[in-house]
Amino acid sequence: MSTDWGDIYKELGARPVINATGSVTMLGGSTPAPEVLEAMDRANGAYVPLMELEERAGEAIAKMVGVPAAYITSGAGSALTLATAACMAGDDDAKIQQLPDTTGMKNEILIQTRQRYWYDRCLELAGAKLVQFGTPDGTTRQDLENAIGPNTAAVHYYAVIQEPDPQALSLEDTIEIAHAKGVPVLVDAAGQIYPLDLFGSYVRMGADFQCTAAKYMSSPQSTGLAFGNADMIRKLALQSFVSYEGRRVRGVGRPQKVDRQEMVGVVAAVRRWMTMNHEERLADTEAKCRNMLAPLQGIPGVDAELIDNIIGHQPYGVTLEVDSTITGISCHDIVDRLKAGDPPIWTRVREGDSGIILHAFGLNDGEDKVVGERIAALLR
Ligand SMILES: *Cc1c(COP(=O)(O)O)cnc(C)c1O
């Protein structure tokens, strides 16, 4: 670790941490790649009309990813909000300016009860109402057919193919049923960026919209992407802060700004992602995870294993389960003790889990060994 590690935060009295949790928003989400920072720096030399930059940057990204149209947003969360606004207000300027009051508009976003999740709040911000279909135990085709009504603005789908849910209604069925009734389908595919043919695949399958979190691609974590058919992205753009200022039509997207620096940064991040050596990226992540794992093996009462997943935004990882009657310390205690250490190490036991999952996404070189050794010392 360099001697000036985290100085910029220490000068303010904030404590920098080693991030073994992964790409989490609360710790900063991502570290922009050098080519992204260079693009952002070059953007500073001139101003540019953002209506034009959004269009050109969107076209460049759509071409690289192989989708009809793309739009840069203030995180994937904003892409979700703008998409719901687009489904409710469309290109009617009076309705765009009326949101979040949805009087006279279709305002229901259907979501499987099984698929309620942390970010579905973003679907409500523009005034839409979430309406659940199916039960906690499963969803049938009939459930969706019955749920679609005169107020249905869209059906939402949360895609995580590395953790398939056989009880959920599939996206194929969702698209078929929704489209037969003229209802658009929105997909949260924020982390579905690898393998590369997965990136953008839901729009290619026929979904009207999908979002991606650019934080997972070494772009600033405040950036995100909307992909969709041309009509959906055109309507989504009309809800944005760029349209608010550029067209003088006051849509709900105004507080969700993106810098011009960030816009060219996302283009550079997507270019890097589409052309980089992913085998090298995966090998580097696997090596870091094995370095975290090595000191944890062979300790009585400890089960530490490498996760072998390479799909999505966060490959590999280490799972850690302990028998606290043998180790004398629980996973929750480990999380607390690591945070209280110097430097603090942040990990977590996810809601509903019993063990810790460590990820290499946010680790600088050398921090992998520090994490493994500090945990091993607590367990011995
Ligand atoms: C991170 C994430 C989001 C939110 O993305 P932001 O870019 O942080 O707004 C939405 N959905 C999923 C599945 C995510 O992982």
The ligand as an ORCA input file, in Angstrom:
! r2SCAN-3c Opt
* xyz 0 1
  C     -26.268     -1.079     -8.950
  C     -27.606     -1.536     -9.429
  C     -28.630     -0.639     -9.728
  C     -28.483      0.848     -9.550
  O     -27.525      1.328    -10.397
  P     -26.876      2.786    -10.140
  O     -26.005      2.979    -11.335
  O     -26.108      2.661     -8.857
  O     -28.001      3.747    -10.052
  C     -29.842     -1.117    -10.181
  N     -30.055     -2.432    -10.321
  C     -29.113     -3.346    -10.029
  C     -29.406     -4.798    -10.234
  C     -27.850     -2.929     -9.581
  O     -26.916     -3.836     -9.301
*
